[in-house]
Amino acid sequence: MTDLLAQVGELPTTLLMGMLGIVMLADAVPLIGVLVPGDAAVLAAVGAGRPATGLATVAAVVAGCLAGWSLSFLAGRRWGERLRRSRLGDWIGESRWVAAEALLHRGGGRMVLVAPFLPVFNALLPLAAGGLRMPYRRFVACAALGATLWAGAYVALGITARALTGLLPGVPNPTVLTMAVGLLLAAPVLLGTRRRLRAVTGAGAPS
């Protein structure tokens, strides 16, 4: 794993960002996204430590997320009820589907905006939004802002984590340690978002 990350860090920036965009697209797809560590991928990209990595990472994340979420939104708009009754719907779970719709009814675009900070629901909310016939322009505007905020937060965490790891002597692979420290730093951010979500919706955060 360490050797693989070291090799990824040596890729040209354009190729690295292209791969990150594909990872984020997969992360935005229901079920597949559960298996894709999008946050770790962002931290790994920042861990490469190149001058242009920060802004390029944000752009790649936003592009990948919007592509994946738009596909989910359009699938929900066209085949929402059919997907809900399919095996995919069984795998997702009716309770999660109902919770996603409830969040959208209560918060609308605000829930799309915070969706990137909600594991599992970051891929399900776009699907539910399409099924509920949310206007696409409103959806994509909120999704773009949410993806930018999420990417910016993780890039900042990654830069902070890399700076902290740089203070340690003899670190063989700063990318791996940057990921580990970044994920630890991200935990309070995610918990804070979930608490804010409870305040906004007046309900328990989804799990």
Steps between C-alpha positions, in 0.01 A plus 500: 500500500781738590684424176181554299440838657860597435457413133174697482677801646754488218237524224478819290261750655255485207476120517477505879213750491326303226514187713370696799206626295412141402524390863267780608255414222488143632469629856184687396324189366268313740647178645825536306576813700495304824799302374695802375704698759450844346630689802817288510550557127485878545749488787732279295491751214586783737772282650679508164606848613523683167438876480198466269348203678264694729296687239523214252369260764198720571424524127534124449279421800226743395504375140487134605229554762279703268532239226407216736221689673353618171486140377328396824260795480402420141462131585269595786303733275451234232490170691455601865208275596627212287843522666339520841314173440802331344781303661697824516222645713509194725876539546463869584214431740155658513579670830795687349294596195220635720753687716657660192162618376412632847824700510428651160142587598624675815812666368481496120813639339672542836507123538657462156759756607603300811467161325878468437553493877254210548643154425258277301248784467738699282414256219137434594377859534557582128306188403215599732512861380448385143209281605340792684530717186725764651593751225837394358640855502429533869642156566824550309557848649468364856702190412783708349521721810489198730770317305720810503462542876570130560803497270634822650461361852686180416773681310550726803509195726748332268729803491485522880568129535795516260645795691469306825663190351781718368593575860568132565855381426563207268149459352546249213178579314327828592198413282396209725544699820322799345200276430497359853535838673253661259233239573548554874463875454190448284307315769401816697396669173264216412359482854444875502314480169276224630416706810421798278279278288300399808450868583385585147262209453382458858567127461774250556776489244486207262729203548 
